[in-house]
């Protein structure tokens, strides 16, 4: 599916928080906290009064433990009035790009004129899920049974009987891994599909590591030169992405010599948020706003999980073809393609011939904030286009369960 916009849909601002490692620099911030910082940054950077914003849509994958209506909580904490309408979108790694697409559709239809869309995720604060250990039989549980608990507070519980026995029969599930990385119908992690893809394509560990090394080098160069500074809104003084140290990177590289999908050559889930302020042509004229870019259209494809690494390319090519049918005859010269796995990079290089790919590095180096990934890509793309003089750019990424999304923009300001 795809949608080409025949009337202007404008981006007034695009910002992101720094990206923080697991238990790292952003560990004190929940996903709601990070979302609030990005939301506030979006309207402040565009110099738009907060009471003009009609809707907020935020992507988020691991919602357990965030409390009721996390997007509304983030919006209010981000300085918007309680009257603002909000929604949370969950499309795995495509969540925030889906949120942006939904927002563009709504503005295009005339439902509202000014809205914020993005995503928020905290890998560090994602909860562990407690339940019966189903991987081994116990005399305490049968399939479908719950642990025996009693109320211990307004929303807390404790074991009601046989505490030690119940504890021994209870398992902890990592919500990020379970909800964000595992395809439950086939009980396979997306990593397993990626390894199978590499084998089918004939990609060697050496080839994948060579591409991953370029991602690390480009991200470090961009950080050292301050090329991310303009796109980042600080989090209580934290102004830069938390990249691996030289020592950590060296250790990761040694491990990668034996693993084609390791921490060195795979995107690690991290903490972060991103948001953009999107407006109709009428809103831009009424508020005398200065657009950064316009959204030309988007596309989405779904497929079997085993083909998910190809999906970003398929989505991008469908989008380009649809634009061509509508008379668009310019070339896309730059693309931000999410590096879920280094295994994708040789395929991207082959498929996006003639385009600059991830000029400031990608998720292999920076990390992968699941529910904010697409909005982070869009933010980095927009600022890179301005820095390096590109007129037309693409964002594309895969998502768990099998699929990909792409979005095309035209830069408005020099």
C-alpha positions, -999 to 999 in steps of 0.1 A, spaced: 0 0 0 11 36 -6 -2 71 -4 11 100 -25 2 134 -13 -10 157 -40 -13 187 -16 15 199 6 20 182 40 47 202 58 73 193 85 79 224 107 104 208 130 121 174 136 140 167 168 152 137 189 167 131 223 201 116 227 202 78 225 212 60 257 225 25 262 208 -1 285 213 11 321 232 41 307 230 78 306 192 80 301 183 53 326 165 78 349 141 87 321 110 66 313 96 64 278 70 90 288 98 113 301 117 110 268 86 114 247 77 146 266 112 160 259 109 153 222 73 167 220 83 199 238 113 203 216 92 199 184 69 228 192 96 250 207 119 246 178 92 255 154 81 285 176 45 274 175 22 281 205 14 247 222 -23 254 223 -23 254 184 -14 217 183 -45 195 179 -33 159 180 -2 139 192 5 104 179 35 85 193 48 51 185 58 28 213 65 -9 214 68 -19 251 38 -2 267 36 -24 298 42 -3 329 40 31 313 7 39 330 -26 49 315 -26 69 282 12 72 279 10 95 249 -13 119 267 9 119 297 39 127 275 20 154 257 10 172 289 44 168 304 57 182 271 38 214 276 6 208 257 -28 215 271 -50 187 285 -74 192 257 -50 178 231 -61 146 215 -36 117 216 -30 81 205 -3 55 209 7 34 178 23 0 180 38 -14 147 70 -28 162 100 -10 147 78 10 123 57 24 151 69 60 149 70 61 111 35 47 111 25 74 136 39 100 111 20 84 82 -13 83 101 -8 120 110 -1 130 74 -32 111 63 -53 128 89 -40 163 79 -44 155 42 -81 145 49 -88 177 67 -93 161 101 -69 186 117 -42 210 106 -14 209 131 -1 178 149 30 162 165 40 126 156 70 105 167 79 78 191 93 70 225 110 40 241 130 32 272 149 -1 269 163 4 304 129 8 321 110 -19 301 96 -42 327 100 -79 333 67 -99 330 60 -123 357 41 -156 351 42 -194 352 73 -209 338 59 -228 308 91 -242 295 92 -269 321 64 -288 338 57 -281 374 31 -296 397 20 -261 406 8 -249 372 -12 -262 342 -12 -243 310 -33 -211 313 -31 -210 351 -19 -178 369 2 -175 400 -18 -172 432 -16 -137 445 -33 -113 469 -36 -76 469 -7 -57 485 -17 -21 475 -37 0 451 -20 -17 420 5 -41 436 2 -78 445 22 -104 464 21 -142 465 -8 -154 486 4 -189 495 34 -213 491 57 -183 484 89 -203 479 72 -230 458 54 -204 436 86 -184 432 104 -215 420 77 -221 394 75 -185 382 95 -170 353 105 -135 344 101 -125 307 120 -96 293 92 -74 278 115 -59 251 127 -92 238 92 -108 240 72 -79 225 98 -64 203 122 -91 190 103 -124 190 78 -137 164 56 -157 186 36 -178 160 69 -195 149 87 -189 183 117 -175 165 136 -143 172 141 -119 142 178 -126 147 173 -162 135 155 -150 104 184 -126 97 210 -153 100 190 -175 76 189 -145 52 226 -141 54 231 -178 46 207 -176 17 224 -145 2 259 -159 7 270 -130 30 301 -138 51 309 -126 86 338 -106 72 316 -88 47 290 -80 73 316 -68 98 332 -46 71 299 -28 66 292 -26 103 327 -10 108 318 18 84 286 25 104 306 29 136 332 50 119 306 74 103 287 78 136 319 86 155 330 111 129 295 128 130 295 129 168 331 143 169 322 170 145 290 180 162 268 170 132 241 155 155 240 186 177 213 205 158 188 175 158 192 167 195 172 182 223 191 177 256 179 156 285 188 174 317 222 184 303 228 151 284 234 164 248 251 135 229 245 99 220 260 72 242 283 55 218 304 24 228 339 33 241 370 23 222 375 -6 247 339 -18 243 340 -15 206 372 -36 204 357 -63 226 325 -63 205 346 -66 173 364 -97 187 331 -113 195 318 -104 160 345 -125 143 325 -156 152 290 -142 151 273 -126 121 245 -111 143 264 -98 173 264 -66 193 290 -52 169 271 -57 137 235 -55 150 213 -27 162 210 -28 200 177 -16 216 184 17 234 165 45 251 153 75 231 125 95 216 119 116 185 91 139 172 82 161 144 56 189 140 35 184 109 12 210 94 -12 216 66 -7 244 40 -35 264 57 -18 262 91 15 273 76 -1 303 60 -21 312 91 8 310 115 34 324 91 55 292 98 86 282 79 85 246 68 117 225 69 104 199 45 73 185 28 62 149 29 57 135 -6 42 102 3 48 69 21 44 32 15 41 0 36 45 -37 27 40 -68 48 55 -102 43 66 -134 60 92 -127 88 119 -146 68 118 -118 42 117 -88 65 152 -77 57 142 -71 20 110 -53 30 126 -18 34 139 -19 -2 106 -32 -16 87 -5 3 111 22 -10 109 10 -46 71 8 -45 70 44 -32 94 57 -59 73 39 -86 41 55 -73 57 89 -73 68 84 -108 33 75 -119 22 109 -104 47 128 -125 76 130 -100 108 129 -121 136 140 -97 161 116 -82 165 106 -46 201 111 -37 202 102 0 185 75 21 183 67 58 178 29 60 175 14 94 203 -9 102 185 -36 121 212 -60 112 245 -55 94 234 -83 73 211 -58 55 239 -34 45 253 -53 15 217 -56 2 211 -19 8 243 -10 -11 232 -31 -40 196 -18 -40 201 19 -35 228 24 -61 236 60 -67 222 71 -33 242 81 -2 232 56 25 233 66 63 259 93 59 262 98 96 262 61 105 231 41 115 215 20 142 244 -4 144 264 24 159 238 46 174 214 20 187 178 12 180 150 29 200 122 5 189 91 26 190 110 58 180 132 43 152 114 57 122 111 92 136 148 92 146 157 82 110 135 111 96 151 136 120 187 125 111 178 125 74 163 160 74 193 175 91 218 155 69 200 167 38 204 203 49 241 198 58 251 181 26 228 198 1 203 171 -8 168 181 -21 150 147 -20 155 120 5 140 86 17 135 70 51 130 32 51 130 5 77 119 -31 84 98 -42 113 93 -74 133 68 -99 122 77 -92 86 73 -59 67 88 -25 59 78 12 55 93 40 35 86 78 35 98 104 10 105 141 17 115 172 -1 138 197 17 123 232 17 150 253 34 186 256 21 
